[in-house]
Amino acid sequence: MASKQMKEMTQKEDKELLLDLQAKKKELFDLRFRSTTEKLSSPAKFVQLRRDIARIKTVMRQRELANAGAGDTK
């Protein structure tokens, strides 16, 4: 399942990844806020969101390093 998500993320453009990252961070914040005020139906959602955020950041960093490496060759 994780490799399927990684494939989907690598096919997205940088702007799409950035928007997804912002949305996931907001969702995680909202979930944390709700967890203090009410009982959550799925506490495993925390783990899922954190892992999704990590996957997005990984893809973004890989692209950043690939672009930097391509620019260094003369």
Secondary structure by P-SEA (a helix, b strand, c coil): caaaaaaaaaaccaaaaaaaaaaaaaaaaaaaaaaacccccccaaaaaaaaaaaaaaaaaaaaaaaaaaaaacc
